[in-house]
């Protein structure tokens, strides 16, 4: 876990200007929620601000690239100064120069090393090569390292901000700036916020109040991982506490068996310091061996840990077992060895040599209480981890039960980008292409339906500003909207609840129509009169013809469903769209024939993001599932260690009171009564630890309830299961010492040493 935390929070970013890189964004004044920035606002910021040495803007989008075969690459449309702001030097060729992002400049590109090696024959071959990007021949002038790029998903950088200029309402850019020396982020934010206030007054945004916010690049990158990382770090600390308490308990148990050895050493002249030093060295060696084993395991599991808290990560965030991780593990191992070995060492070093040599080295009550305390800590921490794992399992189970609004089984999905000269200014061509793809896909053997959409479910969102009949005409609402083909709802098995679905006759020349989801209808027309209402969508006055069930459009299944509308693709054709093909057989068998269909329609357009809808649903829960796996693993190991601690308590009790137990046997005590005596001793310790653990679990549950879906701070079912697991584990761990006490030979025990 420290390797994951190091990668996200501590390790310097690979950008030379990393500590001075800050992200700026337009935001809503009330919520301070970042919304992205329009290109026109960015130009005003860059001209008027005084806090940044430079500002750069960029936006990523998939584009078709024609090489010896068509491929789809993630292009970053950017200002020419992006690499200068970030501080990146190409490993081959050059970066963009000022002016290359202006109209009529020579078309150039910079590519990432990974793309050059995968598609262009290597770094050397890529430099100077001319490739067709979006229908425009571009000369590759440089190659940049994979680990020094923004955004991390970028493959080709194009200095074409004119393509991003789509009005102040189109806030689709990331803005990154190089802060001037001596200027704080707070001052920079005030600077940009004042400019944005002036812009809002000069260019009213339908009553929308906007400001500007500035935050570090690290906080921008790490924000999605902060909460799960905190959970996993807390779990790892609890696990470390259990392990350390277990080691301390082992040391105490060993101390009881070594009193005679220590007494002999003391009798022949060993000083107390020398004895303590020897025992501490042994403790540190034991702890260091555990640390070494931990490093070996971490080399295999650190990737799983970062996936649990972040999901798929860029290469420069991948955890690495460098010298800092090794130094951290070494320091923790040594400190734990000393901290949890010092008390047993001091107590053992104070053993009375004469008593020990006479065989009167019985364990004091104080020493027994100390070992009991160690086991109580282990049990309490284990219960907290078991409850946390239980809540995580419950959260995943509830997520799996969330209504999706569609049937993901038996559906193949893929995407097509038509961002090229042929289609950019030809919306009718885009509509005809998607219609042809869907029609020919539907005719394939085994296919029951095929349809297209601007975005398929679990890939949020395109947002539009609309006005709604029945509301104040001055009110403007921002909602999610999709463009879909007539058979889209059939292909995804999205039920039409009211009215009708789109038909082939709902084309560009026909009257504008629109469909809405149930949440949209309930929010804007709670009286139930939905069909025939008017929605002002841009310049279109679209008539509502149908209502469909709510669909989980965003990638987070836990998010509440938002109002959403659908328009016929023929009336609003977008440049990037996806296709869903439903089949009775294995969806993956359709990949080859679908590639052929698209290639025959347009040889320059590849399909990409090929998957099944079921895989997309599973991926939406991947991070939560990985978190659950790690919590289960940690809680299982912690419970095992706690059981070993209980076993040690029972063994400790039997060893320290063997003479007493032997006398009881000699006087006629039944084996059952001796077993009950040992179980009572371990049971009391377990009960105290369990009560403390359940109390701690309530606090942990209250904290987790804000991070996990559908769980409560106090869940009786999870608490009951955790208690039953603990009870069963304690009984198993206590039975062996109890049997040993019941079967001891009284004569052998009475003879002592």
WOPEQUI-V874197 format. One record per residue. N is the residue number from 1. PHI is phi as a letter, one per 40 degrees, with the letter a starting at -180 (NA if undefined). PSI is psi in whole degrees, -180 to 180 (* if undefined). D_LAST is the distance of its C-alpha to the last C-alpha in Angstrom with 1 decimal. Layout:
N&PHI&PSI&D_LAST ; N&PHI&PSI&D_LAST
This chain:
1&NA&-35&48.0 ; 2&c&-34&48.4 ; 3&c&-41&50.4 ; 4&c&-44&52.7 ; 5&c&-38&53.0 ; 6&c&-44&53.7 ; 7&c&-37&56.4 ; 8&c&-36&58.1 ; 9&b&-30&57.6 ; 10&b&-41&56.8 ; 11&c&132&58.1 ; 12&c&141&61.6 ; 13&c&155&64.3 ; 14&c&13&65.9 ; 15&c&131&69.3 ; 16&d&-33&70.4 ; 17&c&21&71.8 ; 18&d&-40&68.9 ; 19&c&-12&68.2 ; 20&b&7&71.8 ; 21&c&124&72.4 ; 22&b&146&73.1 ; 23&c&136&74.3 ; 24&b&143&77.3 ; 25&a&146&78.5 ; 26&c&146&81.0 ; 27&a&157&79.3 ; 28&c&134&80.3 ; 29&c&-39&80.9 ; 30&c&-51&79.1 ; 31&c&-14&76.0 ; 32&f&32&75.8 ; 33&c&123&75.1 ; 34&c&135&75.9 ; 35&b&0&78.8 ; 36&g&174&79.5 ; 37&b&141&82.7 ; 38&c&158&86.2 ; 39&c&-36&87.8 ; 40&c&-41&90.7 ; 41&c&-41&88.3 ; 42&d&-42&86.4 ; 43&c&-40&89.6 ; 44&c&-41&90.4 ; 45&d&-50&86.9 ; 46&c&-35&87.2 ; 47&c&-35&90.6 ; 48&b&-20&89.9 ; 49&c&158&86.3 ; 50&b&9&85.3 ; 51&b&-23&81.5 ; 52&b&142&80.8 ; 53&c&-38&81.8 ; 54&a&152&82.4 ; 55&b&141&82.0 ; 56&b&153&81.8 ; 57&b&148&82.0 ; 58&a&159&80.9 ; 59&a&141&80.5 ; 60&b&144&79.0 ; 61&a&147&80.7 ; 62&c&136&80.6 ; 63&b&151&83.7 ; 64&c&137&85.1 ; 65&b&126&85.1 ; 66&c&114&87.3 ; 67&b&-132&86.0 ; 68&c&-13&86.5 ; 69&a&156&85.3 ; 70&c&137&85.0 ; 71&b&163&81.7 ; 72&b&130&80.6 ; 73&b&153&79.1 ; 74&c&109&78.0 ; 75&c&141&80.7 ; 76&b&110&80.3 ; 77&c&118&83.7 ; 78&a&165&83.5 ; 79&c&159&85.4 ; 80&c&-17&85.9 ; 81&c&11&83.6 ; 82&d&-45&80.4 ; 83&c&-30&78.7 ; 84&c&-40&79.9 ; 85&c&-46&78.4 ; 86&c&-28&75.0 ; 87&g&27&75.2 ; 88&c&133&74.9 ; 89&b&125&76.5 ; 90&d&146&77.4 ; 91&c&-13&75.8 ; 92&a&138&79.2 ; 93&g&-145&82.6 ; 94&b&168&83.2 ; 95&c&-180&82.7 ; 96&c&154&85.5 ; 97&b&156&88.1 ; 98&d&137&89.9 ; 99&h&-18&92.7 ; 100&c&-7&91.3 ; 101&b&13&90.5 ; 102&c&157&94.2 ; 103&d&146&96.8 ; 104&g&6&98.5 ; 105&c&158&95.8 ; 106&c&133&94.8 ; 107&c&116&92.2 ; 108&b&171&89.0 ; 109&a&156&85.3 ; 110&b&138&81.9 ; 111&b&160&79.1 ; 112&c&149&75.3 ; 113&d&-43&73.8 ; 114&c&-40&72.1 ; 115&c&-41&75.4 ; 116&c&-42&77.2 ; 117&c&-34&74.7 ; 118&c&-38&74.7 ; 119&b&-19&78.4 ; 120&b&10&80.4 ; 121&g&14&79.1 ; 122&h&170&77.1 ; 123&c&-46&77.6 ; 124&c&-45&80.3 ; 125&c&-28&82.3 ; 126&c&-38&82.1 ; 127&c&124&83.7 ; 128&g&-9&87.4 ; 129&c&147&87.4 ; 130&b&125&89.6 ; 131&b&154&88.1 ; 132&c&111&89.6 ; 133&b&118&87.8 ; 134&f&32&89.4 ; 135&g&7&92.5 ; 136&b&126&93.0 ; 137&c&128&92.5 ; 138&b&140&90.2 ; 139&c&127&89.3 ; 140&c&117&85.6 ; 141&b&-11&85.6 ; 142&a&160&81.9 ; 143&b&129&78.3 ; 144&b&156&75.5 ; 145&c&149&71.7 ; 146&c&-36&69.9 ; 147&c&5&67.4 ; 148&b&47&70.1 ; 149&b&151&72.4 ; 150&b&133&73.3 ; 151&c&161&73.0 ; 152&d&-26&70.1 ; 153&c&-10&71.8 ; 154&c&146&75.0 ; 155&b&-34&76.4 ; 156&b&133&79.9 ; 157&b&129&81.4 ; 158&b&124&85.0 ; 159&c&75&86.9 ; 160&b&61&89.0 ; 161&c&-20&88.7 ; 162&c&-27&92.2 ; 163&c&-17&90.5 ; 164&c&-9&88.3 ; 165&c&91&91.2 ; 166&b&30&91.6 ; 167&g&159&92.4 ; 168&c&-21&90.4 ; 169&c&-13&89.1 ; 170&c&84&87.3 ; 171&c&82&84.1 ; 172&b&18&82.3 ; 173&b&149&81.3 ; 174&c&136&78.2 ; 175&b&128&79.2 ; 176&b&141&77.0 ; 177&b&154&77.9 ; 178&c&106&77.0 ; 179&c&138&76.6 ; 180&c&150&78.4 ; 181&c&134&76.5 ; 182&g&-3&76.0 ; 183&b&130&76.8 ; 184&c&161&74.2 ; 185&c&-34&73.8 ; 186&c&-45&74.9 ; 187&c&-41&78.1 ; 188&c&-39&78.7 ; 189&c&-43&78.3 ; 190&c&-39&80.8 ; 191&c&-53&83.2 ; 192&c&-35&83.1 ; 193&c&-38&83.0 ; 194&c&-40&86.3 ; 195&c&-44&87.9 ; 196&c&-35&86.8 ; 197&c&-43&88.2 ; 198&c&-40&91.5 ; 199&c&-39&91.4 ; 200&c&-34&90.8 ; 201&c&-38&93.8 ; 202&c&-32&96.0 ; 203&b&82&94.8 ; 204&d&139&94.0 ; 205&b&55&91.3 ; 206&f&42&92.4 ; 207&g&1&91.0 ; 208&c&126&87.6 ; 209&c&121&86.1 ; 210&b&155&84.3 ; 211&b&-171&82.5 ; 212&b&143&80.5 ; 213&b&152&76.8 ; 214&b&132&75.0 ; 215&a&160&71.3 ; 216&c&154&69.2 ; 217&c&-38&69.0 ; 218&c&-45&65.2 ; 219&c&-33&65.5 ; 220&c&-41&68.0 ; 221&c&-39&65.8 ; 222&c&-16&62.5 ; 223&d&-45&63.9 ; 224&c&-21&63.2 ; 225&c&-8&59.5 ; 226&c&-47&58.7 ; 227&c&-53&57.6 ; 228&c&-31&55.5 ; 229&c&-41&54.0 ; 230&c&-42&52.9 ; 231&c&-47&51.3 ; 232&c&-34&49.4 ; 233&c&-41&48.2 ; 234&c&-42&46.9 ; 235&c&-41&45.1 ; 236&c&-38&43.6 ; 237&c&-42&42.4 ; 238&c&-41&40.7 ; 239&c&-41&39.1 ; 240&c&-39&37.9 ; 241&c&-44&36.6 ; 242&c&-46&34.6 ; 243&c&-42&33.2 ; 244&c&-42&32.3 ; 245&c&-35&30.6 ; 246&c&-44&28.6 ; 247&c&-42&27.5 ; 248&c&-39&26.6 ; 249&c&-40&24.5 ; 250&c&-42&22.7 ; 251&c&-40&22.1 ; 252&c&-42&20.7 ; 253&c&-40&18.3 ; 254&c&-36&17.3 ; 255&c&-37&16.9 ; 256&c&-30&14.2 ; 257&c&-8&12.1 ; 258&b&11&13.2 ; 259&c&-39&12.6 ; 260&c&-43&10.2 ; 261&d&-47&12.9 ; 262&c&-37&15.7 ; 263&c&-42&14.4 ; 264&c&-46&14.5 ; 265&c&-41&17.9 ; 266&c&-38&19.1 ; 267&c&-29&18.2 ; 268&c&10&20.3 ; 269&h&1&23.2 ; 270&c&131&23.2 ; 271&c&162&25.4 ; 272&c&-41&24.9 ; 273&c&-40&27.8 ; 274&c&-38&26.5 ; 275&c&-45&23.2 ; 276&c&-42&25.4 ; 277&c&-43&27.8 ; 278&c&-45&25.2 ; 279&c&-36&23.9 ; 280&c&-39&27.5 ; 281&c&-43&28.5 ; 282&c&-42&26.0 ; 283&c&-44&27.3 ; 284&c&-39&30.8 ; 285&c&-42&30.3 ; 286&c&-45&28.9 ; 287&c&-39&31.9 ; 288&c&-37&34.3 ; 289&c&-41&33.3 ; 290&c&-40&34.1 ; 291&c&-40&37.4 ; 292&c&-43&38.3 ; 293&c&-36&37.8 ; 294&c&-39&39.9 ; 295&c&-42&42.7 ; 296&c&-45&42.8 ; 297&c&-38&43.1 ; 298&c&-32&45.6 ; 299&c&-24&47.9 ; 300&c&-29&48.3 ; 301&b&-9&48.2 ; 302&c&-35&50.2 ; 303&c&-40&53.4 ; 304&c&-40&52.3 ; 305&c&-46&51.4 ; 306&c&-29&54.8 ; 307&c&-32&56.6 ; 308&c&-32&54.8 ; 309&b&-17&56.2 ; 310&b&-30&59.4 ; 311&g&-163&60.5 ; 312&d&132&62.3 ; 313&b&151&62.3 ; 314&c&160&64.6 ; 315&d&-33&63.3 ; 316&c&0&62.9 ; 317&b&1&60.5 ; 318&c&133&58.2 ; 319&c&140&54.6 ; 320&b&134&53.8 ; 321&c&76&50.4 ; 322&c&-171&51.8 ; 323&c&-29&50.2 ; 324&c&-38&50.2 ; 325&c&-44&48.1 ; 326&c&-42&45.6 ; 327&c&-40&45.6 ; 328&c&-47&45.1 ; 329&c&-42&42.1 ; 330&c&-45&40.6 ; 331&c&-45&41.1 ; 332&c&-41&39.7 ; 333&c&-46&36.6 ; 334&c&-46&36.0 ; 335&c&-41&36.7 ; 336&c&-40&34.5 ; 337&c&-40&31.6 ; 338&c&-48&32.1 ; 339&c&-41&32.9 ; 340&c&2&30.0 ; 341&b&-14&27.5 ; 342&c&-42&28.3 ; 343&c&-50&26.7 ; 344&d&-37&23.2 ; 345&c&-46&23.5 ; 346&c&-42&24.7 ; 347&c&-40&22.0 ; 348&c&-36&19.2 ; 349&c&-22&21.0 ; 350&c&10&21.2 ; 351&c&135&17.4 ; 352&c&115&16.9 ; 353&c&-41&15.2 ; 354&c&-42&14.4 ; 355&c&-41&12.8 ; 356&c&-40&10.7 ; 357&c&-24&9.6 ; 358&c&-1&8.9 ; 359&g&15&6.7 ; 360&b&53&10.1 ; 361&b&36&11.1 ; 362&d&155&12.6 ; 363&c&132&15.7 ; 364&c&160&18.9 ; 365&c&-36&22.0 ; 366&c&-43&23.9 ; 367&c&-39&21.7 ; 368&c&-43&21.8 ; 369&c&-36&25.5 ; 370&c&-44&25.9 ; 371&c&-37&24.4 ; 372&c&-40&26.5 ; 373&c&-40&29.5 ; 374&c&-44&29.0 ; 375&c&-38&29.0 ; 376&d&-42&32.0 ; 377&c&-44&33.9 ; 378&c&-46&33.3 ; 379&c&-44&34.5 ; 380&c&-47&37.5 ; 381&c&-37&38.6 ; 382&c&-40&38.1 ; 383&c&-42&40.3 ; 384&d&-44&43.0 ; 385&c&-40&43.1 ; 386&c&-42&43.1 ; 387&c&-42&46.0 ; 388&c&-43&47.8 ; 389&c&-40&47.6 ; 390&c&-42&48.8 ; 391&c&-36&51.8 ; 392&c&-44&52.6 ; 393&c&-43&52.7 ; 394&c&-39&54.9 ; 395&c&-45&57.2 ; 396&c&-41&57.6 ; 397&c&-40&58.3 ; 398&c&-36&61.0 ; 399&c&-39&62.5 ; 400&c&-22&62.8 ; 401&c&0&64.7 ; 402&c&128&67.1 ; 403&c&125&70.7 ; 404&c&-27&72.0 ; 405&g&-1&75.6 ; 406&a&169&75.9 ; 407&b&111&74.5 ; 408&c&-11&72.6 ; 409&c&139&72.2 ; 410&g&23&74.5 ; 411&b&126&76.0 ; 412&c&139&76.4 ; 413&b&149&77.1 ; 414&a&167&78.5 ; 415&b&157&80.4 ; 416&b&133&83.7 ; 417&b&123&84.9 ; 418&b&26&88.7 ; 419&c&88&88.7 ; 420&a&168&91.5 ; 421&d&-33&95.2 ; 422&c&-35&96.2 ; 423&b&-18&94.5 ; 424&d&-45&94.1 ; 425&b&25&97.6 ; 426&b&73&98.0 ; 427&d&-34&96.3 ; 428&c&-35&98.3 ; 429&c&-40&97.0 ; 430&c&-43&93.4 ; 431&c&-42&94.1 ; 432&c&-39&95.8 ; 433&c&-50&92.9 ; 434&c&-39&90.3 ; 435&c&-41&92.6 ; 436&c&-42&93.1 ; 437&c&-47&89.3 ; 438&c&-40&88.5 ; 439&c&-46&91.4 ; 440&c&-34&90.7 ; 441&c&-39&86.9 ; 442&c&-22&87.7 ; 443&c&-6&89.8 ; 444&c&148&86.8 ; 445&d&134&85.7 ; 446&g&-12&83.0 ; 447&c&132&83.6 ; 448&b&-26&84.4 ; 449&a&152&85.1 ; 450&a&137&85.1 ; 451&a&164&85.6 ; 452&b&160&85.2 ; 453&a&155&84.2 ; 454&c&-36&84.0 ; 455&a&131&80.3 ; 456&c&167&78.2 ; 457&d&155&75.6 ; 458&g&26&72.4 ; 459&a&77&74.4 ; 460&c&157&75.7 ; 461&a&153&78.4 ; 462&b&125&82.1 ; 463&b&141&83.3 ; 464&b&151&86.9 ; 465&c&123&88.8 ; 466&b&164&90.9 ; 467&b&148&93.1 ; 468&b&133&93.1 ; 469&c&137&96.0 ; 470&g&-10&95.7 ; 471&b&166&94.0 ; 472&d&126&95.6 ; 473&d&-23&97.3 ; 474&c&-12&95.9 ; 475&c&130&92.3 ; 476&b&130&90.6 ; 477&b&141&87.4 ; 478&b&117&85.0 ; 479&b&165&83.6 ; 480&c&136&82.2 ; 481&b&149&84.8 ; 482&b&151&85.0 ; 483&b&128&87.7 ; 484&b&157&87.4 ; 485&c&165&89.5 ; 486&d&-37&90.8 ; 487&c&10&88.2 ; 488&c&-46&85.2 ; 489&c&-33&84.2 ; 490&c&-43&84.6 ; 491&c&-37&82.4 ; 492&c&-5&79.6 ; 493&f&50&80.2 ; 494&c&116&80.7 ; 495&c&138&82.5 ; 496&c&115&85.9 ; 497&c&-29&85.8 ; 498&a&142&89.4 ; 499&g&-144&92.6 ; 500&b&164&92.7 ; 501&c&174&91.0 ; 502&c&153&92.9 ; 503&b&167&95.5 ; 504&c&-22&97.0 ; 505&c&-10&100.1 ; 506&c&73&98.1 ; 507&b&-171&99.1 ; 508&c&-30&100.1 ; 509&c&-8&103.7 ; 510&c&175&102.8 ; 511&c&139&102.1 ; 512&c&131&98.7 ; 513&b&164&96.1 ; 514&a&149&92.5 ; 515&b&152&89.6 ; 516&b&160&86.9 ; 517&c&173&83.4 ; 518&c&-37&82.6 ; 519&c&-41&81.1 ; 520&d&-49&84.3 ; 521&c&-43&86.5 ; 522&c&-33&84.5 ; 523&c&-44&84.4 ; 524&c&-26&88.1 ; 525&b&69&89.8 ; 526&c&-14&87.8 ; 527&c&-7&90.9 ; 528&g&-8&90.3 ; 529&c&94&93.7 ; 530&b&-48&92.5 ; 531&c&131&94.8 ; 532&g&-9&97.8 ; 533&c&161&96.3 ; 534&b&136&96.9 ; 535&b&123&94.3 ; 536&c&106&95.7 ; 537&b&96&93.8 ; 538&g&-125&95.3 ; 539&c&-6&99.0 ; 540&c&135&98.4 ; 541&b&94&99.0 ; 542&c&138&96.9 ; 543&c&133&97.2 ; 544&c&124&94.1 ; 545&b&-11&94.4 ; 546&a&161&90.9 ; 547&b&130&87.4 ; 548&b&166&84.3 ; 549&c&158&80.7 ; 550&c&140&78.4 ; 551&b&139&76.6 ; 552&c&96&73.5 ; 553&c&-36&75.4 ; 554&c&162&72.8 ; 555&c&-15&69.7 ; 556&c&110&67.4 ; 557&c&-22&67.1 ; 558&c&-15&66.0 ; 559&c&146&69.2 ; 560&c&149&71.8 ; 561&c&135&74.9 ; 562&c&160&77.8 ; 563&c&137&81.6 ; 564&a&144&82.8 ; 565&b&164&86.1 ; 566&b&138&87.4 ; 567&b&151&90.6 ; 568&c&136&92.3 ; 569&d&-34&91.4 ; 570&c&-26&95.1 ; 571&c&-21&95.9 ; 572&a&76&93.1 ; 573&c&126&92.0 ; 574&c&170&89.2 ; 575&c&-21&88.5 ; 576&b&127&84.9 ; 577&a&166&84.1 ; 578&b&158&81.7 ; 579&b&137&82.4 ; 580&b&128&80.5 ; 581&b&117&81.1 ; 582&c&134&79.9 ; 583&b&159&79.5 ; 584&c&-16&78.5 ; 585&b&-153&76.5 ; 586&c&120&74.0 ; 587&c&-33&75.4 ; 588&c&-18&74.3 ; 589&c&-11&76.7 ; 590&c&-8&79.5 ; 591&d&-52&78.6 ; 592&c&-51&80.8 ; 593&c&-31&84.0 ; 594&c&-38&83.7 ; 595&c&-40&83.6 ; 596&c&-42&86.7 ; 597&d&-49&88.5 ; 598&c&-41&87.9 ; 599&c&-39&88.8 ; 600&c&-33&92.0 ; 601&c&-38&93.0 ; 602&a&105&92.2 ; 603&c&-14&90.7 ; 604&c&-5&89.7 ; 605&b&114&87.3 ; 606&c&160&83.8 ; 607&c&150&81.5 ; 608&a&176&78.1 ; 609&f&43&75.0 ; 610&c&128&75.1 ; 611&a&-177&72.5 ; 612&b&156&72.1 ; 613&c&-32&72.3 ; 614&c&-40&69.0 ; 615&c&-38&67.3 ; 616&c&-41&68.8 ; 617&c&-44&67.4 ; 618&c&-39&63.9 ; 619&c&-31&64.2 ; 620&c&-24&65.0 ; 621&b&6&61.6 ; 622&c&-46&59.8 ; 623&c&-44&58.5 ; 624&c&-38&57.2 ; 625&c&-40&55.6 ; 626&c&-40&53.8 ; 627&c&-43&52.6 ; 628&c&-44&51.3 ; 629&c&-45&49.5 ; 630&c&-42&47.7 ; 631&c&-40&46.8 ; 632&c&-43&45.4 ; 633&c&-48&43.4 ; 634&c&-43&42.0 ; 635&c&-37&41.2 ; 636&c&-45&39.6 ; 637&c&-41&37.3 ; 638&c&-41&36.5 ; 639&c&-38&35.8 ; 640&c&-44&33.4 ; 641&c&-39&31.6 ; 642&c&-39&31.5 ; 643&c&-39&30.0 ; 644&c&-36&27.3 ; 645&c&-42&26.7 ; 646&c&-41&26.6 ; 647&d&-41&24.2 ; 648&c&-38&22.0 ; 649&c&-45&22.4 ; 650&c&-44&21.4 ; 651&c&-40&18.3 ; 652&c&-45&17.5 ; 653&c&-44&18.2 ; 654&c&-45&16.1 ; 655&c&-41&13.0 ; 656&c&-22&13.6 ; 657&b&27&14.3 ; 658&c&-39&12.2 ; 659&c&-44&11.4 ; 660&c&-44&15.1 ; 661&c&-37&16.1 ; 662&c&-40&14.2 ; 663&c&-42&16.1 ; 664&d&-41&19.2 ; 665&c&-43&18.9 ; 666&c&-32&18.4 ; 667&c&4&21.5 ; 668&h&12&23.5 ; 669&c&139&23.5 ; 670&c&147&25.4 ; 671&d&-36&24.0 ; 672&c&-38&27.0 ; 673&c&-35&26.2 ; 674&c&-40&22.7 ; 675&c&-43&24.5 ; 676&c&-36&27.1 ; 677&c&-45&24.6 ; 678&c&-43&23.2 ; 679&c&-35&26.8 ; 680&c&-43&28.0 ; 681&c&-50&25.6 ; 682&c&-32&26.7 ; 683&c&-39&30.2 ; 684&c&-46&30.8 ; 685&c&-45&29.9 ; 686&c&-38&32.1 ; 687&c&-44&34.9 ; 688&c&-46&35.1 ; 689&c&-40&35.1 ; 690&c&-42&37.7 ; 691&c&-46&40.0 ; 692&c&-40&39.9 ; 693&c&-42&40.5 ; 694&c&-38&43.5 ; 695&c&-44&44.9 ; 696&c&-31&44.8 ; 697&c&-31&46.3 ; 698&c&-45&49.3 ; 699&c&-43&50.0 ; 700&c&-39&49.3 ; 701&c&-38&51.6 ; 702&c&-38&54.4 ; 703&c&-44&54.2 ; 704&c&-27&54.1 ; 705&d&-27&57.0 ; 706&c&-10&59.4 ; 707&b&-27&58.3 ; 708&b&149&57.8 ; 709&c&128&60.6 ; 710&g&22&60.9 ; 711&b&155&57.5 ; 712&b&158&56.9 ; 713&c&-40&54.5 ; 714&b&110&52.9 ; 715&b&107&53.0 ; 716&d&-38&51.5 ; 717&c&-49&51.2 ; 718&c&-42&49.2 ; 719&c&-41&47.0 ; 720&c&-45&46.4 ; 721&c&-42&45.6 ; 722&c&-41&43.2 ; 723&c&-43&41.4 ; 724&c&-41&41.3 ; 725&c&-44&39.9 ; 726&c&-45&37.2 ; 727&c&-46&36.4 ; 728&c&-42&36.1 ; 729&c&-40&33.9 ; 730&c&-41&31.5 ; 731&c&-45&31.2 ; 732&c&-44&30.5 ; 733&c&-28&27.9 ; 734&c&-19&26.1 ; 735&c&-41&26.2 ; 736&c&-48&23.4 ; 737&c&-36&20.6 ; 738&c&-42&22.2 ; 739&c&-36&22.1 ; 740&c&-41&18.4 ; 741&c&-39&17.8 ; 742&c&-23&20.3 ; 743&b&12&18.9 ; 744&c&146&15.1 ; 745&c&111&13.9 ; 746&c&-37&13.4 ; 747&c&-41&11.9 ; 748&c&-39&9.2 ; 749&c&-39&8.6 ; 750&c&-27&8.9 ; 751&c&-16&6.4 ; 752&g&-140&3.8 ; 753&c&*&0.0
